[in-house]
């Protein structure tokens, strides 16, 4: 298929006709089909496919399209416009109110070409800005348009890795012969939706053509206040019917029963905390009355569990809140809420772990947003979406959330990964500890590759020019590092060790920890691997149970940390299944049975926020009687080939040894290194820098999982480091 040539007038016609079609579909008003608008000659041009991309404030709002061996241009764009207007499963449906705030690109595609080059050379087939890519293996398929690489400043490798992730494959799967790889070309026709000339009066009225959003003027269809009052009464009646085992009232045809996006039933018992039973969707609607009936049944079970008496139930105050008309505004960094009226609309912020919804007519919408962010204790605002809903409520204030508040849990945390990451039998565990701490090589022969150029910036602020920033790591050395006897421990401020199963990285972790003097308390900083719980969670348990032993925690210090550092909260949920701290506890106990251990799990966050939190932590450390030993729990790059892993791990470890935590974060992000504990590492380094205790980084050893498994195609890297 030859490149598609479109004149300026044809491009304008395609953009305007597509914009009118999108506006009509979103508003539910009639419009001409594209075949009629474009005319027979342009409509019948043969193309590979088309995509329509809609963005708001630079953030993707919807992008859908189609590909085939051959499409008529009008049919392909019609398909893409229809699907982008209402069918992108990643986002709530586009509403008429937001149309004029959107930017639109219409992509016309051609020239699908299957790559026949060797798998590892595929990136040479891509020309950034010209080619889009398609990767497929079995049911997994990923497609990225040519503009993605330009917009996100990607090179060829980053473009392929991003396409792999979109397909649900490992980032380096593009180099696998079982993955088919094709390129295509495309032309983007872009502009703002408010530049589209709309002629249909119905469409103009529906989208509020006279001004942006128009939330203060046009009210979307939904229940009236009288409807919500009646439905609240039905909820209360059904609550008592359900409590007494009677048949519920399921529908009332005389009351509003449309589809909505959210419902919250609030119940206030005398002298008990407010109970809120809520159900919110950002993508699909729910039938109002049927959903209310199911929620009342759930609420009845919840009330029974708290043991509310009959008199308490009779005196309870019921309220109902109904949400509809969702509008996606972007992230907290870039959302424009200036036209949003908090008297009529509630605000929801959502991150990968859950959401919080607030309705507070007494506070400007910007204040509602800040309250919601504070409630979630969000560590990375780039992962957060901000939405608002048209709201009708019988209460003046509502706070509902799918995220559980911090949980203190049991005083003794039971082992979660014994038998998987290390032995669950005490006798076997003791034997394995003796093996790991015995004299002999720390690691095997897993050296670093040297075929990647050195980064230009090799020296951090604490490494003078001319001094070897590797601290003695001999990159490319294939000889095993020897350690004939356990060394006499020395005073270090921090230790960095891996946290994989002992069979893979236990010996390296043990031999690294053995070099440090243990004070009365140690703090293990680990990445947050599991969903649920607080982003930055301090373990609230008084002790850690392990096979045949128990490790004490310093609960008083844990409390001080949670009180002194904004993002850190006492929370057992985040630690319940976390392995990155637990696997190190037997090693610490073996070396220093009396040392108390505080555990902290940390989600990723931007540098500016990390720096502020580290300053607060350092202030606290200045007040403690004895500085704890900081233990950083992190593995290095994950699930690439051994050669690729060694290559990028060398870059990451060089960044660690510059003693510049900001540079470490930037290096890991820029080179897409999947070092899971980069946030804890940078945090500890910044704390030590604030305390003037970061002067030297000493490497102990490096290995990969291939040393045990023998599989060099998909490995994890491990490193041991000492700081003082």
N, C-alpha and C positions, 0 to 999 in steps of 0.2 A: 504494500500500500504506500503510495507516494505521499510526501508531506502535504498537508492541507493548506492551501493558499486562500486567505480571506482578506478582502479589501477592507479599508477602514469603515466604509458604510455598512458592509456585511457584519462586521464585528459589533458595531453599534446596534444594528437591528437584532442580532442574537441576544445581546445583553438586555436591551429594552424588552423584548418579547419574553425572555426568560423571567425577568423581574416582574412583569405583569402577571405571568403565570404563577409564580411563587406567591405573590400578594393575594391572588384570587384563591389559591388552594388554602393558604393559611387562614384567610378571612371567611372561607366558605361561600364565596360569591362567584357568579359566572364570569368566564373569560373565554377569549378565542383560544383554540388549541394552537400549538406552535406551527403545525403544518400550514394553517391558514395564514398566520402572521408572516412566516418566512417565505412563502411562495414556493412553487413546485421545484424550481431549479436548485435553490439553496437547500430546501428540505431533503432532496433526494441524494445529496452528496454522500458518498460512502466513507464512513469513518470507523475506527476501531471501537469507539465508545465515548462517553461523556461523563463528567462529574460536575456537580454544583456544590460549591463550598460557601458557607455562610459564617461570618465571624462577627463578634461584638467586642469592641475595644481591643482588637488584636487577638482575642481568645476564640478558639474554635467553638462554634455554636451548632453546626451540623455540616456533614459532608457525606454525600451519598452519590452513587453513580452506577454505571453498568459497562461491561466489556463483552465483546463477542468478536467473531471473525470479521463480521461486517454489519454495520448498522446504518440506516438512513439517519442523517444528522438530526432532523427534526424529531424522530422517534427516540433517539438516544438522549437528547437534551430534555425532551418531555419526561422521559423516565427518570432522569436524574433530578429534575426540578420537583417532580411529585414526591419522590422519596426523601429528598433533602428537606422538603417543607414539613413533613410529618412523620417520617419513619426511621430516623436515626435512633437506634436503641440506646445510645450512650447519653442522650440528653432528653430533657422534657420537651414536649412539642413546642414549636415556635408559636408565639401568640401574636395577634394583630398589633398589640400595643408596642411591641419591640421591633417591628419590621423596619421602621425608618431609622433605627439605630444600627442596622446591620450593614456590613460590607459583603459583597457577593463576587465570587469568581466562577465563571463558566469555563470549564476545561474541555476542549475538543482534542481527542486523542487519536493517534495513528501509529503505524510502524512497529507492531509487536515483533520482537526478534528474540528467539531462544538462544541463550549463550551456549556455545559449544567448547569454550576454552576449559582447560583443567580447572577443577573446582577452586583450588587455592589461588588461581589467577583471575577470578571473575571480576574483582574490583576494577581491573584494567578496562573492562567493557563499559564502564559508566563514565559519562561526561556530566559533571555537576551542572545543573541548570537546564540541561537538554533532556536527560533521560529520567523517566520514572522506572520503578522496579517492581517485579512480581516474583515472590518466592513461594514454592508449594512443596509440601511433602504430605502425602495421604490426604487427610481431611484438614490439615493446617494450611492456611493461605494468608499471605500478607501482601498488601499493595500500598505503595507510597507514590504520590504524584511528584512530578519533577520539581515543583515549587517547594516541597518540604525541605529538601537539602539546603536550598538557598535561604529559606526563612530561618532555619535553625543553625546556619553556618556549619553544616556537616561536610566532612570529607567523604571519600568513597567508602571507606571502611565503616564510618559511623552511620552512613546511609544504609548500608547492608545490615548492620547490626540492629538498627531501628526497625527495619522491615522484618527481621527475624523475630524480634520481640512482638511486633504486631501480629505475626502469624502464630504466636504462642510457642516459638522455638527458642532454643538457646541462642545467645547473641552471635556465637561463631558458627551456627549451623549452615550459613551460606557456603562455607568451605566443605560441606559434606556432599559427596557425590549423589546421595539419595535425594537431595533437595534440588528441584528444578528451578532455574533462574532465567528470567526473561527481562528485557528492557523494552520500553516504548517511549514515544515522544508525544509532546502535547503543546497546545497553545492556550494560554489563560486570557480570558477577557474579563476585566474586573472593573468595579466601581461601587458606589454607595447606593443602597436601596432608595434613599431619598432623592436620587437623581433619576429614578425611573418615572416615566410619564404615564400615569394611570388615568384612564378615561372613564371607567365605569363608576358612576356616582355611588353605587352600593359599596364597592371596594374602598373608595375614598372615605366614605363615612365609617366603614368598619375599622380602618387602620388609623383613624384620627389624623388625616393628612395635614391638618392645620398646624400640628406641633408634635414634638417628640413625646412618646409614651402616652401622654394624655390621661394618666392615671387619675388625675383630679377631676376629669370631666366625664369620661365614659366608664360606666360600671358594667362589668361582664355579668352574664347571667349566672345566678346562684341563688341560694335560699335567702329569703327576707329575714329580718329580725324576728318577725312573728312566727315564721316557719321554724327557726332555731329554738324559740321558746317552746313551741309545741313538741318538737322532737326531744328537747330536754325532759319534758314531762313524761313522754313515752319511755325514755331511758330509765327514769326513776321508777316508773311503774314496772317495767320489765325487770329491773334489778330486784325488786321485792318478789315478783312472780318467780324469778329464777331461784332466789334464796329459799322460797317455799315449795319448790318443785312443781310449779304450775306452768301451763303452756304460755309462751310469750306472744306478744303482739308483733308480727313480723313486718307488716306494711300498712300504711294508711294512705289510700289513694288521694285523699283530700289535702295532703301535705307534700311539699316539694320532695322529689325523689330522683334528682338527676345524678350524674356522675361527678365526683369531686376528687381532689388530690390529697386531702388530709382530714382527719377527725381526731379530736381529743375530748375525752370525758374526764372531767375533774371532780373529785369527791373530797370534801373537807369534813372529817369527823372532829367532834369536839376533843381538844387536847391530844390530837394525833397529827403527824405530818400530813401535808396534802398528798393525795394519791392522784396520779394522772395516768390514764390508759390511753395511749395514742397510736395512731397508724398514719404514716405519711409516705407518699410516693412522689418522686420527682419525674417519673416517666410514664406511668400508666394510671388511668383513672380507676375509681372504685365506686360501686353503687352505694348511695348514701344510706338508705334505710336498712338494706341487708347487712351492710358492714357494721352499722350501729348495733344490730341485734347480736352479731358475733362478738363484738367488743364488750357488750354488757355481760355476756356469759363469762368472758375472761375476767372482767372486773369482779364479778361475783366470786370467782375462785380466789382471786387475790385478797379480797376482803375476808373470806373465810380463813385464809392462812394467817392473817394478823389477829384473828380472834375478836373482831369487833362484836360487841353485844347488840341485841335487838334494839335497845334504847339508843345506842350510838348510831345505828343505821337509820332509825326514825328521825334523828336530829341532824343527819348529814346534809350538807349543802351540795347539790349537784349543779355542774355547769357544763356547757357544751360549746365547742368551737369547731367550725367547719371552714375548710380551705379549698380554694379553687383558683384557676387562672395563674399557674406558675410562670414566673419570668426569671430567666437566668441572667444574672448581672455580671458574672466574671468571678474574679478572686478578690479577697480583701484589699489587695494592692491597687487594683485598677477599676473597681466597680464604681459606676456613677449612680448614686442613689438620690440625687438632688430633686428628682421629680416624684419620689416615692413618699406617700403620705402614711405615716405610722398609725394614723387613726383608722385607716381602712385596710392596711396590708401588714401581714406578719412577715418576719424575716427568718430564714433558715440558712444555716451554714453547715456544710457537709464535708467530711474528709473520709479517707478510706476506712476509718474505724467507726464511723457513725455520724450522727447529726444532732444539732440542737435547734429548737424552734422557739422563737420569742415573739409575743404579741404584747406591746406596751404602748398604748396610744398617748400616754403622758410624756414620753421621751422621744426626741427627734430620732429619725431612723438611723443616723450615724451613731448615736449613743446606743441604740439597740444592737447594732453590729458589734461595737466594742464590748458590750456586755456578753454577747454570745461567744466572742473570741476568748474572753477571759474565762468563761464557764468551761470551755473545752480545753483550755491550756494548750493551745495549738503551738507546736514547735516549728512547723513549716507551712507558712501561709500559702505557698505556691501550690499545695495539694488541696486547697480548700475551694469549694464553690459557694457562691452567695446567690440565693434565690429569694424572691418575695412572692407572697400569695395574697389574693383577695381574701378577706377574712370576715366572718360574721361570728360573734361570740356573745355569750351571756355573762362573761366575766371581763373585767377591765384589764387583767394581766394574766398571761399564760407563759409558762416555761415548761417545755417538754423536750425529752432527749432520748435517743436510743443508746447513748453511751452511759455506762454505769459510772457512778461516782467512785472515788477511791475506796477500796475495801481493805480493812486491816487484816482479815483472815485469821488463821490459827497461829498460836504462839510458836508452835514448832512446825516449820515447813517440811513436809515429807519429800523424799526424793522423787523426782519426776522422770529421770532418764537412766536410772540404774538398770543394768541389764541390756541397755542399748548402747550408751556411750562409754560405759565402764562396768565392771562386774557388779552384779547385785548380791553375790555371795561374799560375806565378809572375809572368809579365808582366801578366796581367789583374789579379792581386792587387795589384801595385804601382800600376797605374792606378786601381784602386778606392780604394786608400789615399789617393792624391793627391786624388781627388774628395772623399772624406769629410773630409779635413783642409783643403780649400780654403776661402777666405773666403766668406761668404754666410750666408743664414738657417740657423740650427741646426735648426729644425723648421718645419713648415708651419703651417697654420691649424687645428690641432686643439685648441681651447680646452676648458675645463672647463664643465660645466653648473652652474647655480646654483639649481636647483629643489629641492634637498634641504636641510632645516634644518641649521644648524651643530650639532655635538655640544656638549653643555653644557660638557664639559671641553675647553677649547681651549688652555690654557696649561700647559706642563710646568714642572718645577722650575727650568729655566734660562731661562724666558721670562717676564719681569715682566708683571703685569697691565697692560693698556693698550698693550703693544707688539704689533705685527702678527706672529703666529706663522707666517704664511705665508712670511716672509723675502723678500717681494717678488714671490711668484707672484701674478699678476693673474688670479684665477679668473674665467672667462668672457670673457677678452680674446681676441678673434679675430685680432688682428694678430700676425704672425710676429715672434719675437724675433730681432734682428739682431746679427751678430757679424762686422764687415767684415774683420778680420784676426785671425789666431791670436793670442791674448793672450799677454802675457809671463806665464809660469807663476808661480804663487805657492805658498807652503807650506801644504799641507792635510794633515790626519791621515788622512782617508779620502775616497773617491770612490764614489758609487753610480751604476752604469750598467746599461743593459739588455743582454741577451744573445741576442736573436733574430737571425735571418738579417740580414746587412748591408743587404740591400735595404730592410728594414723599420726597423731601429733603429741601423744602423752609424754613421750620421753623428752622431746624438745621443750615442752612446757615445764617438766619436772627439773631438768638440768638448768634451765634459765632461772626458775624460782630459787633453786638451791644456792645461787650465787649471792642472794640478797639477805641482809639481816632483817629479821621480822620484829617490828615493835609490838606493842600490846594490841594494836588494831591495824587491820588492813581493809582497804576499800577496793572492791572489784567493780570496774566500770565496763559494762558490756553492751553490745548492740541489742536492740529490741527486735527479736526475730518473729514473734507471734503477734497476731492481731488481738485486740482487746486490752483493756487496762489503760493506764495513763501513758502518755508519750515518754515522759521522763519519770520513772518510777523508782522510789527507794523502797527496798524490801522491808516490810514492817515486822517480820517475825523476830522472836527473841532468840531462836536457834535454828540450825539447819540439821535435819536428820539425814544420816547416811548409813549405809550398811556397816554395822558394828561400831559406829561412832556417832558423836554429835558435836557439831561445831557451834560455838556461841556467837551471837551477834552483839553488836553494841547498839542497843535500842535507843539509848539516850542520844548518841551521836546521830543515828538515823533521824530522830525527831528534829534535832537541830538543823540538819541538812534540809529537811522538808520545810522548815520554818524560814530558812535563810535564803534559799534559792527559788526564784519565782516559778520556774517550770517544774521543779522536783516536788513530788507528792508521795506520801506513804501509800502504797497500793500493792496488795497481794496478788491481784488478778494478773498484772503484767508479768509476775514472777512465777506463777503457778506451773507453767510448762516450759519455762526458759531454761535452756541447757548451758548457756555460755558462762554462767557463774557456777552452776552446780558441778560441772566437770573438773573445776579447779579446786574445789573445797577439800577433797581428800589429800591433794598435794600440799596445800597450805597446812592442813592438820598434821600431816606426816612430818613436816619441817618444824612446825611450831604449834604444838597442841593447845597452848594457852592463848594464842592470838584470836581475837574476836574479828569477825568478818561482816562488814556491811556490803550489801549488793545494790548496785544501781544499774538499771537498764535504760538505754537512751535511744530515742528515735532520731533520725537525721534532722538537721535544721541549718538555716543559713548562717554564714560566718558572723554577721553583726549580732545576731541573737546569741550565738554560742559564746562570743566574747563577753557579752554582758553577764550571762549566767556564770561564766568562769570567774569573772571579777567578784561576783557575790560569793562564790564558793571559796575563792582565795581569802576573802575577808573573814569568813568563818574559820578557815584553817589557821589564820593568825591568832585566833583566840583559844584554840584547843591546847591542852597541856603538852601533848606529844603528837607530832605529826604522824599520821598513819602512813603505811606503805601503800602507794597507789599501784594497783594491778590492772593493766589494760588487757581486756580479753578480746582478741580479734584474730580472724583468719585473713589471709590475703586474697588474691584473685580467685574467683570461682568458675569452674566448669568450662574452661577453655583447654586447648591442648597444652601439654607440658611446656613446649617451646614458647608458646604465646604467653602462658602464665609466668614463666621465669622472666620473660622480657618485660612485661608490665609490672611485675613485682619488684624488679630491680629499680624501675622508675619511682615506684611508691616508697620504697625503703630509702632511696637517695633523698626523697623529699622529707621523710621523717628525720633523717640525719642532718638536714639543714637547720633543725631546731626552730623552724618557722611553721607554726600550726596553720596559719592562713594559706601559706604556700602548699602545705600538704593537702588541704581540702581542695584547693584549685587544681592541683596536679591530678588528684584522683578523679575529679569530675571531668576535667579536660581530656584525660586519657581513657575515660570510661572503665576504670579499674574497679572491680566489684569487691573491694576491701570492706567487709561488712562492718568492721569496727572503726572506720575512719573518724566518725563523730566522737566516740569516746577517746580515741587517740589524740585528736586535735584538742579536745576539751582538757585532758590531763596536761598536755604540753602547755596550753595557755595558762592553766592554773599554776604550774611550776614556773612559768615565765614571770607571772605576777609575783610569785614568792621569791624570785631570784634564785631558783634552784634548778634551772635548765641550762646546763653548760656543756654537757657531753652526752652523746648517745653511743653506746657500745653494743655491737652486734654479737650475738651468741651463736646463732645457727639459722639455717634455712633448709627447708625440704618441701616436698609435695606429697600428695596422697599416692602418687605413682610408686614411691619407695616401698609401700606396703602392698598396693593392689596390682602393680605391674602394668596398669592401664595408663598409657600416656596420652590417650585421645581426649580425656575429660578429667581434669584434675583440680585440686584446690591447693593453694600455696600456704605455707606456714613459716613464721619467722619468730625468733626470740630476740628481744632487745632489752638493754638496761639504760636507765637515765640517771644522771646525777649532775 
